[in-house]
Amino acid sequence: MARSEEAIVEAARGDIPARFVRLLGISISPDGHAAVALLDTNAVGSSDPYPLQVHCYRDDTGWHEAGSSNGYGWSVIGGGVVTYWDRAPADVREVIVRWRDEEHRVPTAYGFFLFARWAVPEGDHFMSPVRFVKANGSTSECMSPQEFEDRRRAAQQMFDRLRAFAASRTSQEGNGIWIERKEGKKS
């Protein structure tokens, strides 16, 4: 592991003892000031990994944790980063992920993969693994092009509904009161 990756993992693990953490995947922003690390925080004595995605940032004093979650998605850090991670079958060495009509080869580590793209504005971020690449070079399809398109379309419809819902509501700053615009009712 490169020295900068070691510093990111140290910041990402926070107060979790190093012996319980192993790196499953990492992505550093092109400008080198933000990173996403996927950690297994149950790495010792367990056959059940506990993945934790951690966003980090770098300033003059070094790397720091910016937030963590057990899920993937979009974050504002690094000018906008979209991530997708999941388990992969044991014999798989790479996962081919389709995003925005492009396919990206992503390496696996300890049965997981992490896909990340930087400088991505908030919006349509549907992606999915479409093929697995095994150690012997053979591939297997994990999602047909039609299934991918059906899932992408369903995800976009859900995103559009959520955006419309959010636009129909507003929050008065500081007091947490939600006001519904179209009916004018406080709830």
Secondary structure as a PSIPRED ss2 file (coil, helix, strand):
# PSIPRED VFORMAT (PSIPRED V4.0)

   1 M C   1.000  0.000  0.000
   2 A C   1.000  0.000  0.000
   3 R H   0.000  1.000  0.000
   4 S H   0.000  1.000  0.000
   5 E H   0.000  1.000  0.000
   6 E H   0.000  1.000  0.000
   7 A H   0.000  1.000  0.000
   8 I H   0.000  1.000  0.000
   9 V H   0.000  1.000  0.000
  10 E H   0.000  1.000  0.000
  11 A H   0.000  1.000  0.000
  12 A H   0.000  1.000  0.000
  13 R H   0.000  1.000  0.000
  14 G C   1.000  0.000  0.000
  15 D C   1.000  0.000  0.000
  16 I C   1.000  0.000  0.000
  17 P C   1.000  0.000  0.000
  18 A H   0.000  1.000  0.000
  19 R H   0.000  1.000  0.000
  20 F H   0.000  1.000  0.000
  21 V C   1.000  0.000  0.000
  22 R E   0.000  0.000  1.000
  23 L E   0.000  0.000  1.000
  24 L E   0.000  0.000  1.000
  25 G E   0.000  0.000  1.000
  26 I E   0.000  0.000  1.000
  27 S E   0.000  0.000  1.000
  28 I E   0.000  0.000  1.000
  29 S C   1.000  0.000  0.000
  30 P C   1.000  0.000  0.000
  31 D C   1.000  0.000  0.000
  32 G C   1.000  0.000  0.000
  33 H C   1.000  0.000  0.000
  34 A E   0.000  0.000  1.000
  35 A E   0.000  0.000  1.000
  36 V E   0.000  0.000  1.000
  37 A E   0.000  0.000  1.000
  38 L E   0.000  0.000  1.000
  39 L E   0.000  0.000  1.000
  40 D E   0.000  0.000  1.000
  41 T C   1.000  0.000  0.000
  42 N C   1.000  0.000  0.000
  43 A C   1.000  0.000  0.000
  44 V C   1.000  0.000  0.000
  45 G C   1.000  0.000  0.000
  46 S C   1.000  0.000  0.000
  47 S C   1.000  0.000  0.000
  48 D C   1.000  0.000  0.000
  49 P C   1.000  0.000  0.000
  50 Y C   1.000  0.000  0.000
  51 P E   0.000  0.000  1.000
  52 L E   0.000  0.000  1.000
  53 Q E   0.000  0.000  1.000
  54 V E   0.000  0.000  1.000
  55 H E   0.000  0.000  1.000
  56 C E   0.000  0.000  1.000
  57 Y E   0.000  0.000  1.000
  58 R E   0.000  0.000  1.000
  59 D E   0.000  0.000  1.000
  60 D C   1.000  0.000  0.000
  61 T C   1.000  0.000  0.000
  62 G E   0.000  0.000  1.000
  63 W E   0.000  0.000  1.000
  64 H E   0.000  0.000  1.000
  65 E E   0.000  0.000  1.000
  66 A E   0.000  0.000  1.000
  67 G E   0.000  0.000  1.000
  68 S E   0.000  0.000  1.000
  69 S E   0.000  0.000  1.000
  70 N C   1.000  0.000  0.000
  71 G C   1.000  0.000  0.000
  72 Y C   1.000  0.000  0.000
  73 G C   1.000  0.000  0.000
  74 W E   0.000  0.000  1.000
  75 S E   0.000  0.000  1.000
  76 V C   1.000  0.000  0.000
  77 I H   0.000  1.000  0.000
  78 G H   0.000  1.000  0.000
  79 G H   0.000  1.000  0.000
  80 G C   1.000  0.000  0.000
  81 V E   0.000  0.000  1.000
  82 V E   0.000  0.000  1.000
  83 T E   0.000  0.000  1.000
  84 Y E   0.000  0.000  1.000
  85 W E   0.000  0.000  1.000
  86 D E   0.000  0.000  1.000
  87 R E   0.000  0.000  1.000
  88 A C   1.000  0.000  0.000
  89 P C   1.000  0.000  0.000
  90 A C   1.000  0.000  0.000
  91 D C   1.000  0.000  0.000
  92 V E   0.000  0.000  1.000
  93 R E   0.000  0.000  1.000
  94 E E   0.000  0.000  1.000
  95 V E   0.000  0.000  1.000
  96 I E   0.000  0.000  1.000
  97 V E   0.000  0.000  1.000
  98 R E   0.000  0.000  1.000
  99 W E   0.000  0.000  1.000
 100 R C   1.000  0.000  0.000
 101 D C   1.000  0.000  0.000
 102 E E   0.000  0.000  1.000
 103 E E   0.000  0.000  1.000
 104 H E   0.000  0.000  1.000
 105 R E   0.000  0.000  1.000
 106 V E   0.000  0.000  1.000
 107 P E   0.000  0.000  1.000
 108 T E   0.000  0.000  1.000
 109 A E   0.000  0.000  1.000
 110 Y C   1.000  0.000  0.000
 111 G C   1.000  0.000  0.000
 112 F E   0.000  0.000  1.000
 113 F E   0.000  0.000  1.000
 114 L E   0.000  0.000  1.000
 115 F E   0.000  0.000  1.000
 116 A E   0.000  0.000  1.000
 117 R E   0.000  0.000  1.000
 118 W E   0.000  0.000  1.000
 119 A C   1.000  0.000  0.000
 120 V C   1.000  0.000  0.000
 121 P C   1.000  0.000  0.000
 122 E C   1.000  0.000  0.000
 123 G C   1.000  0.000  0.000
 124 D C   1.000  0.000  0.000
 125 H C   1.000  0.000  0.000
 126 F C   1.000  0.000  0.000
 127 M E   0.000  0.000  1.000
 128 S E   0.000  0.000  1.000
 129 P E   0.000  0.000  1.000
 130 V E   0.000  0.000  1.000
 131 R E   0.000  0.000  1.000
 132 F E   0.000  0.000  1.000
 133 V E   0.000  0.000  1.000
 134 K E   0.000  0.000  1.000
 135 A C   1.000  0.000  0.000
 136 N C   1.000  0.000  0.000
 137 G C   1.000  0.000  0.000
 138 S C   1.000  0.000  0.000
 139 T E   0.000  0.000  1.000
 140 S E   0.000  0.000  1.000
 141 E E   0.000  0.000  1.000
 142 C C   1.000  0.000  0.000
 143 M C   1.000  0.000  0.000
 144 S C   1.000  0.000  0.000
 145 P H   0.000  1.000  0.000
 146 Q H   0.000  1.000  0.000
 147 E H   0.000  1.000  0.000
 148 F H   0.000  1.000  0.000
 149 E H   0.000  1.000  0.000
 150 D H   0.000  1.000  0.000
 151 R H   0.000  1.000  0.000
 152 R H   0.000  1.000  0.000
 153 R H   0.000  1.000  0.000
 154 A H   0.000  1.000  0.000
 155 A H   0.000  1.000  0.000
 156 Q H   0.000  1.000  0.000
 157 Q H   0.000  1.000  0.000
 158 M H   0.000  1.000  0.000
 159 F H   0.000  1.000  0.000
 160 D H   0.000  1.000  0.000
 161 R H   0.000  1.000  0.000
 162 L H   0.000  1.000  0.000
 163 R H   0.000  1.000  0.000
 164 A H   0.000  1.000  0.000
 165 F H   0.000  1.000  0.000
 166 A H   0.000  1.000  0.000
 167 A H   0.000  1.000  0.000
 168 S C   1.000  0.000  0.000
 169 R E   0.000  0.000  1.000
 170 T E   0.000  0.000  1.000
 171 S E   0.000  0.000  1.000
 172 Q C   1.000  0.000  0.000
 173 E C   1.000  0.000  0.000
 174 G C   1.000  0.000  0.000
 175 N C   1.000  0.000  0.000
 176 G C   1.000  0.000  0.000
 177 I C   1.000  0.000  0.000
 178 W E   0.000  0.000  1.000
 179 I E   0.000  0.000  1.000
 180 E E   0.000  0.000  1.000
 181 R C   1.000  0.000  0.000
 182 K C   1.000  0.000  0.000
 183 E C   1.000  0.000  0.000
 184 G C   1.000  0.000  0.000
 185 K C   1.000  0.000  0.000
 186 K E   0.000  0.000  1.000
 187 S C   1.000  0.000  0.000
